Amino acid sequence: MLTVRSLSLLFVFGALSAVEAVPQNRGNRNGKNRNNGQGNGGQQQQQQQATTAFEQAQQIPQGVSTATDGSTILDTTAMVNGLPLRFKVSAPADQFTADSGIDGATQDAGAAGDLGLNVLLHGDGGQSFFDFPNQAVQGGLAGVAVLAPDANLFWGGGSGLERTDGVAHAQAVADLITDVMPQVLAFNSSKVSFTGVSGGSLLLSGFFLPAHMARFASAGQESQVLLNCGGLEPQVAVGDANAAALAATRVHFQSTQQELALLQPAIPAAIAAYEQIAAGQGLDADAVSALQTVDNSPDGGHCEFDEQDFVSGVQLMADSFSAILQGGDGNLAGTNVNVLNPVVGNEDLAFSGAS
């Protein structure tokens, strides 16, 4: 059963700590508070240390705020298939449904809107959910970010490249978009795109795209997928309908010169697998090259696409979504760095080091 949690603010003291986006091993994720308390304060600190990253995230208030472009951000939670999916959606206020509780909302539940969606799945630890880099409306797409329903805030659960809850998490995300989002926002369901960051890219490429793209990129629909600093070969069977949808889906793989050692073989393997899926649908090399592109030219570490920092690097990619995937010039925002290299002939990425 799908139920949308109350939209009222829950003011609770606390904040998410130890947030990281690098694919993690569970044993290293305890959501620890770094203060050194004593006496009763020390006991309170120990209780905080015992909490999970997911529990700490729940202490951060939900509610309504304003996006960088003046849009309205709704931060709320829905139960989907028994999983608590906290999500943010950013759009003009008048595009929200009256039941959403947003001031100025005018839409009926299930109403069609002009804006599509760009749904972001964060990296391990949730950093990009809270940063919400895709919050500004861009290329006709309203921004959405979803928080992983996992104790360590790992999309797909598990650790490293082993995402043991990938099937359930991918199903929940798909159902959130098709069943819950229409209760909250009027949007164009034929234009739903996706952005992955690190662990979020692992879930998208390993589980979501091969199992659910027929729901978002079949006849009459269009979808673009940006896979940042992560990639997996499909971990589930790719049915005929999903293979056909993937052969119509614009995909870009983006990495860096000093990508994580763990991901350096995984990303090229994912590139080759998705190229093969498209070719298997009858696309020739030129058609595949127009559909799927790849780049790892930035001389930075994991997700440091601006060669500076994780957060600013991910923001750069979010700002460049339209230029890369919606027919733009392919340059990273504010730069002359063009990232539109066809996957054909560029499957085996060369890295200069490892972060």
Helices and strands as residue ranges (DSSP letters): E 3-4, G 26-28, H 39-50, H 53-58, E 63-66, E 72-80, E 83-91, G 93-95, G 98-100, E 116-121, H 127-131, E 141-146, H 166-175, I 176-180, H 181-184, E 192-197, H 199-203, I 204-208, H 209-212, G 213-215, E 224-228, H 240-246, E 250-254, H 266-280, H 285-291, E 292-295, H 310-319, H 321-325, E 341-342
